[in-house]
């Protein structure tokens, strides 16, 4: 138990537990009062914010009462800590928090005073609650203040970082201004490199000259501009090795070699690449402590072609060029990012416009193939319950569609990603244990990345992007792929949900049709109209008859009379247990309606008690034909039909013998 709770005696804590149990029974009256108080306090807040703050406040009050009722006073105080911190995070003011806690305390005291009004220990309950609530309010407000201070410090730190970042950019802009019009006039990398070459040529011999750029993510060195013997040449990019260029990139130091190049290379541990020069001068292009590239000149004939003065000048040029190169790179990166974001937005619009699963998967595959310049893209759907995969789609950069590799193996990359829910990138599958025994269809695979389609905590599938040549995955590529996978997961989840809803709707429609058929059957069974002779219909009524069933019986009777041209209708009420006013009214309506259609209704099955009831109800049966039982009704119908001339009955002429029984 906390140190603050120890300020309460064991008896006081017991009284708090008893009070908490009493308060539980008053939550139905306390809650509306709390909500009205909170609405008044939070009137200045936006509607959504007010609703959220009110819900959190009421939830905190509930938690307080329940923990007290369970005798956990220390946890009740901890609830105050959590509530105070939550309100600071939500941006609630200290004054409103204090007013709310005071109102909460008063509401609890009011209930206490009512419940224990006749209890001689009322004052002790009040003291116990007051002492506890003072601690609760102290904990809540102190934690509120601490959280506010932390949030303020975080905001100040963010502002400071933003200010420092702005200052750094200002310095960079000032340096760009110092570089001069020649280097600040373009953001195109090729134009910028050309300007560096031209500027250097005005100050020293650039008969043999090159600019190297270093790509840290892929550890590659490229040579976008190279001159040999005064002529432009093209050099292939290479993986960073142990040459002089790599020495500059690795050490970040300028290097001047005047004669005896071979011995200097041995002393520096540098490999020989190309012809041996008489003198060599090179400086790194550094920005932010990192090497962006290097500028180098060499002479094959003059060991004194370059000196310390040239070294200082070239270092100054490299320093001036560093900012321009960095900004050019940033500009190109920004353009690339804009293009990627545009592509992501476009695929997002496509995904939002359809709930067709196949269309969703095809759109994701096409986007992944284009954005990452990959060779193959495969999307597998994953059933977590069965731990099984199905092919969603496959797309190759040649336009081929289908499955280019075997279905996921139990211990392969796809299954590993599905189980872990984590992105996995393999730059060299030949050395990775997951591909130790890769099958023949995967022999052309060199690099691969798998990313889960994670939606609401569930892996719906895995997106695989692969290359047939070695590929080093840059962090921004993986971030881009993750963003695409997140978009895809939502769309796939929606498409799967749509499919499920369609299946449910189909099932509901089929169920509704079945229910409709059953309902019609039940209605027919509850309102039977049976033809027993040509022109004679029997309506056997069984069970209780309410107004709705009476209406159905009347409608069905009239339909059958009209459809069959019935002359006599025998309405048998033998099976009706109770004949009340409503039943009598329905019977009279049946008789009258049948007469209007040219028929005659005969009421049969009148038991003595039914006759007595009808007389007691004052029902006028003077215009109605009645018989005591069905046999008498059938006999009456036969006589009536027999009186008709051949062919005169609407329902046909009866020529046979009357039925026996």
Buried (B, 14 or more C-beta within 10 A) or exposed (E): EEEBBEEBEEEBBBBBBBBBBBBBEBBEEBEEEBBEBBEEBBEEBEEEBBBBBBEBBBEBBBBBBBBBBEBBBBBBBBBBBBBBBBBBEEEBBBEBBBBBBEBBBEBBBEBBEEBBEEEEEBEBBBBBBBBBBEBBBBBBBEBBBBBBEEBEEEEEEEEEEEEEEEEEEEEBEEBBEEBEEBBBEBBEBEEBBBBBBEBBEEEBBBBBBBBBBBBEEBEBBBBBBBBBEEEEEEBEEBEBEBBBBBBBBEEEEBBBBBEEBEEBBEEBEBEEEEEEBBBBBBBBBBBEEBBBBBBBBBBBEEBEBBEEEBBEBBBEBBBBBBBBBBBBBEBEEEEEEEEBEEBBEEBBEBBEEBBEBEBBBBBBBBBBBBBBEBBBBBBBBBEEEEEEBEBBBBBBBEEEEEEBBEEBBEEBBBBBBBEEEEBBBBBEBEEBEBBEEBEEEBEBBBBBBBBBBBBEEEBBBBBBBBBBEEBBBEEEBBEBBBBBBBBBBBBBBBBBEBEEEEEEEEEEEEEEEEEEEEEEEEEEEBBBBEEBBBBBBBBBBBEEBEEEBBEBBBEBBBEBBEEBBBBBBBBBBBEBEEBEEBBBBBBBBBBEBBBEBEBBBBBBBBBEEBBEBBEEEEBEBEEBBBBBBBEBBBBBBBEBBEEBEEEEBBBBBBEEEEEEE
